[in-house]
């Protein structure tokens, strides 16, 4: 499981010109599900994101988490995080999970974060979405449940 985590002042996702998810003063998380991902990957990545200390404390140091800040998280599915563009010019997505498995794990990931008393909103799985965000910092973190980076 892979995630691109961005600290945001605000973010929203639209489908067919309708806002389906939004968040303020928190995180925008693009989430990619891999073919071998399991519940363990969900727990690892969700725990990591909820506790990631990338918000400033009173001294201005990045020392607080989204949970500490009572911030929200907007989660957007992003199978292209599993793109392999090492050969040729058209990326391969062979390592991404099939849509049925990916949607199930995506929904479980969102519920796991909500169980941590975090306000979570999301895009719509497999929809053509427009994502708007105002980054804060900017702060962008790449995470992988296999700890590849």
For each residue, the residues with C-beta under 8 A, 3 or more apart:
1: 31 32 33 34 37 41 42 44 45 105 109 144 145
2: 31 32 34 81 82 142 143 144 145
3: 29 30 31 32 45 49 81 142 143 144
4: 29 30 78 81 140 141 142 143
5: 27 28 29 49 52 54 140 141 142 143
6: 11 27 28 29 133 135 138 139 140 141
7: 26 27 54 55 135 136 137 138 139 140
8: 11 23 24 25 26 27 28 74 133 134 135 136
9: 24 25 134 135 136
10: 22 23 24 25 133 134
11: 6 8 22 23 24 28 74 131 132 133 134
12: 19 21 22 23 74 131 132 133
13: 19 20 21 22 74 76 122 123 129 130 131 132
14: 17 18 19 20 129 130 132
15: 18 20 123 124 127 128 129 130
16:
17: 14
18: 14 15
19: 12 13 14 22
20: 13 14 15 122 123 124 127 129
21: 12 13 74 75 76 121 122 123
22: 10 11 12 13 19 74 121
23: 8 10 11 12 26 27 28 71 72 73 74 119 121
24: 8 9 10 11 71 72
25: 8 9 10 69 71 72 136
26: 7 8 23 66 69 71 72 73 74 119
27: 5 6 7 8 23 49 66 71 72 73 74
28: 5 6 8 11 23 73 74 76 131 133
29: 3 4 5 6 49 73 74 75 76
30: 3 4 76 78 81
31: 1 2 3 45 75 76 77 78 81 106 109
32: 1 2 3 77 78 79 80 81 82 96
33: 1 37 77 79 96 97 101 102 105 106
34: 1 2 37 41 82 95 96 97
35: 94 95 96 97 98 101
36:
37: 1 33 34 41 42 97 101 105 145
38: 41 42
39: 42 43 108
40: 43 44 145
41: 1 34 37 38 44 45 105 145
42: 1 37 38 39 45 46 105 108 109 112
43: 39 40 46 47 112
44: 1 40 41 47 48 145
45: 1 3 31 41 42 48 49 109 143 145
46: 42 43 49 50 109 112 113 116
47: 43 44 50 51
48: 44 45 51 52 143
49: 3 5 27 29 45 46 52 66 73 113 143
50: 46 47 65 66 67 113 116 118
51: 47 48 65 67
52: 5 48 49 65 66 141
53: 62 63 64 65 68
54: 5 7 62 65 139 141
55: 7 62 63 64 65 66 68 69 71
56: 59 60 61 62 63 64
57: 60 61 62 63 64
58:
59: 56 63
60: 56 57
61: 56 57
62: 53 54 55 56 57 139
63: 53 55 56 57 59
64: 53 55 56 57 68 69
65: 50 51 52 53 54 55 68 69
66: 26 27 49 50 52 55 69 71 72 73 118
67: 50 51 70 71 116 117 118
68: 53 55 64 65
69: 25 26 55 64 65 66
70: 67
71: 23 24 25 26 27 55 66 67 118 119
72: 23 24 25 26 27 66 118 119 120 121
73: 23 26 27 28 29 49 66 113 118 119 120 121
74: 8 11 12 13 21 22 23 26 27 28 29 120 121 122 123
75: 21 29 31 106 109 110 113 120 121 122 123
76: 13 21 28 29 30 31 122 123 129 131
77: 31 32 33 102 103 106 122 123 125 126
78: 4 30 31 32 81
79: 32 33 82 93 96 97 102
80: 32 83 91 93
81: 2 3 4 30 31 32 78 96
82: 2 32 34 79 93 95 96
83: 80 91 92 93
84: 87 91 92 93 94 95
85: 88 89 91 92
86:
87: 84 92
88: 85
89: 85
90:
91: 80 83 84 85
92: 83 84 85 87 95
93: 79 80 82 83 84 96
94: 35 84
95: 34 35 82 84 92
96: 32 33 34 35 79 81 82 93 102
97: 33 34 35 37 79 101 102 105
98: 35 101 102
99: 102 103 125 126
100: 103 104
101: 33 35 37 97 98 104 105
102: 33 77 79 96 97 98 99 105 106 125
103: 77 99 100 106 107 125 126
104: 100 101 107 108
105: 1 33 37 41 42 97 101 102 108 109
106: 31 33 75 77 102 103 109 110 122 125
107: 103 104 110 111 125
108: 39 42 104 105 111 112
109: 1 31 42 45 46 75 105 106 112 113
110: 75 106 107 113 114 120 122
111: 107 108 114 115
112: 42 43 46 108 109 115 116
113: 46 49 50 73 75 109 110 116 118 120
114: 110 111 117 118 120
115: 111 112
116: 46 50 67 112 113
117: 67 114
118: 50 66 67 71 72 73 113 114
119: 23 26 71 72 73
120: 72 73 74 75 110 113 114
121: 21 22 23 72 73 74 75
122: 13 20 21 74 75 76 77 106 110
123: 13 15 20 21 74 75 76 77 127 129 131
124: 15 20 127 129
125: 77 99 102 103 106 107
126: 77 99 103
127: 15 20 123 124
128: 15
129: 13 14 15 20 76 123 124
130: 13 14 15
131: 11 12 13 28 76 123
132: 11 12 13 14
133: 6 8 10 11 12 28
134: 8 9 10 11
135: 6 7 8 9 138 139 140
136: 7 8 9 25 139
137: 7 140
138: 6 7 135
139: 6 7 54 62 135 136
140: 4 5 6 7 135 137
141: 4 5 6 52 54
142: 2 3 4 5 149
143: 2 3 4 5 45 48 49 149
144: 1 2 3 147 148 149
145: 1 2 37 40 41 44 45
146:
147: 144
148: 144
149: 142 143 144
